[in-house]
Amino acid sequence: MTLDDTIARVIREVFGLGDMPLTDDTTPGEIPGWDSLGNVNVMFALESELGLQLDDADFYPVRDLAELKDRLRRHGAET
């Protein structure tokens, strides 16, 4: 499973999105329920799923899923 697949799966699970298409250009504003609390929930879920330890700054809202992927890669997430 690729990093893109893992991110999409976790986001779909956290927000109950079903098969909603997600791309690098998808923004949190396009995802129902992705508010500040939703952002924290996604980051904790990704941290757990990927076995990463993220910094506090990584929990700040992202511009889009490409930025989220870059943050995870900086901490060793595999593509």
Secondary structure, DSSP 8 states (H G I E B T S, - for coil): --HHHHHHHHHHHHHT-TT----TT--GGGSTT-SHHHHHHHHHHHHHHHT----GGGGS--SSHHHHHHHHHHTT---
